[in-house]
C-alpha cells in the first residue's frame, strides 16, 4: 500500500499491511504494518482493540520461537497501536516463519491470541525495498 503524499526524497511512502478480520463479524481485530520510518529503519506496528491491559503491551511471536514485546504508543476510540523499531533478528524470523501469534491481555489478565499468516513477507519486503530504491 502506497500513500499519495511524497516524502522528502520525492517518493511515495509505501507499507506492507495485513488485516486480521474476525470471521463471523467481519470486524477488523488486528492490523500489522511494516514500513520505513523517517530515519530509514523498519518499523513494525500492530493496531489492535481497546479494552486491553496497556501496561503489558502486545506480544508477537513468529512461529512461537521468540516473543517480541511491543509497547502501546497510542490509544484512540478505534483502537490501540503498538510499535517496535524492527531488529534484524525479527526481520529474518518473519521471512522464515509460516505464522505469527499476536497476544494482548484483557483487563482481567486473560491472554487473547490471534494467529496470522506470514507467507509472502520476504517478497513483500523486497517489493517495499525496490519501491524505495534500496538494493
N, C-alpha and C positions, 0 to 999 in steps of 0.2 A: 504494500500500500504506500503510495507516494502523495505528499502534500502538494498544494498548488503554489504556495509561497516558496520562494527560493531562499536558500541560506546565504551566508556571507560570501561563499565561493560561486554563487550563481547557479547552484544545483538544487533540484527539488529534494527535500529530505524524505527518505523512504524508511519504512519499518517492516519487520516481519510481524504479522499479527495472527493469533489463533484465538478464536472464541470458543468457549465451552458452554454449550446450551443444555439445559435440563430437558430431558427427552419429553416428559409428559406436558409440562407447562410451556415449553419452548422459550423459557426465560434465560437470559444471559446469567451465568453463575460466575465464571472467571474469564478474563481476557488476558492473554500473555502477549507482551510486546517486546521485541528486541530491536533496538535502534542505536545509532551512534549519537553520543552526547556531544555537547559543544566543544569538549576538549579532545574529541576524536576517539574516545573509548566506548566500548559496547556497554549499553545499559539494558538490564533485564528487569522488566516491570510486569507485575501481575496486579490486575484490578480485580477486586472481589467484593463480596457483600458487606453491608454494615451489620452491626449487632455481633461483632466478634471481639474477643479479648485482645485489645490493641497492644498491650504490653508484651504479649507472647510473639507478636509479629506473625509472619507467614513462613511456612517451611516448604521448600521444594526439593524433591529427591529424584534425580534421574535414575531409572532402573533400580530404585531403592538401595543404591550403593552408598551414597553420601548425602547428608542433609545440609542444605544451604538455608540459612535464615535470612529473610528479607524483612527489615523493619518497615512498619507502616509509615508513610510520609504524610499522606493527607486522607481525610475522610470527608466526603460531601454527602448530600442526601442520596445520590445514586450509587454510592459505594466507596470503598477504601482502596488506596493504591500503596503497594509495597514495591520497593526497588532496590537494586543492587548493581554496582558497577561490576560487570561480569569478569570474574577471574578467568585466567587461561584454562584452568582445570575444568571449570564448569562448561566453558565453550567446547572443549574436547569431549566431555561426557555427553553433552547434548547431541553432538554429532554421532556418537557411538551408541546411544541408547534408543530403545524402541518406544519406551513410555516414561512418563514422569508423573510423580504424585505430588499434588498440592495439598497442604494441610493447614487449616486455620482452626482456631479454638473458639467454641461458643462461650458465652459469658459464664456458663456453669462449669467450664473446664473440659467439656466433651470435645474430642477431636472430630473434625468434619473433613473428609477427604474427597478429592476428585482426581481422576486419572486422565492424563492427556497423551495423545499420540505424538511422538517426536520424529516420526518418519518424514524425511524431506528437509530436516533442519539444515544439514550441510549444504544442500542445493540452494535453499533459500538464502543462507548466509553468503554463499558465493555470488548469487544474483545481487544481493544488497551491496557487497563489496564492488562488484563490477559497475553497478549504477553509481557508486561513489567514486569510482576511478582508482580503487585500491587493487594491487596485484593479487 
